[in-house]
Amino acid sequence: AQSVTQLDSQVPVFEEAPVELRCNYSSSVSVYLFWYVQYPNQGLQLLLKYLSGSTLVKGINGFEAEFNKSQTSFHLRKPSVHISDTAEYFCAVSGAGGGSTLGRLYFGRGTQLTVWP
Amino acid sequence: GAGVSQSPRYKVTKRGQDVALRCDPISGHVSLYWYRQALGQGPEFLTYFNYEAQQDKSGLPNDRFSAERPEGSISTLTIQRTEQRDSAMYRCASSPDRGPNYGYTFGSGTRLTVV
């Protein structure tokens, strides 16, 4: 099975500052990696995903993440945040092999990003 | 529909009662997933359907929990004899096919409170 650790439960930052949300994963097999965002009273929305190829992945709203296999990390970054980025962010992992568990996501506990004016 | 629809949005029930949570996936989506999210936690997998077949139910916590998707579209998650520890947000997601590369769309969830 896979697991995810999000190292920070809360990240406060001022508007226009850069931000990094950290994510480490554990798996004995190859993985797919994801970041989801949850705005209040809304469903989870996919920000970006890594399936294969380039380790730098760009997503929506100016976010990007880099897959680092040696450090088993998939940190999320944005060079300049806006107040509208305030939300909870979840890192998730899925095993890349086949079988009945294909597509099953394992989520971290989430990081609350709060952007202050 | 345009998105994944879950109903009800909020459900308060007394301990010991049965509840049924509904998920209406995006039209044509083959795969349907149920997750549960406790307060302060990330979503945890419950069960998964491919068409009407329940492919994986290993995440269901005990035999009070069951799910069905009889016609390969709408799914119902049923919790019998509810307990306070069942209080959580229950999330449904659908996908055009198996595998995360197709992308999931999550519904807004059903907030269940057992009193």
Interface residues (C-beta under 8 A of the other chain):
Chain A: V4 Q6 Y32 F34 Y36 N41 Q42 G43 L44 Q45 L46 K49 L51 F90 A92 S94 S100 T101 L102 G103 R104 L105 Y106 F107 G108 R109 G110
Chain B: G3 V4 S31 Y33 Y35 G40 Q41 G42 P43 E44 F45 Y48 Q55 D56 G59 R91 A93 S95 R98 G99 P100 N101 G103 Y104 T105 F106 G107 S108 G109
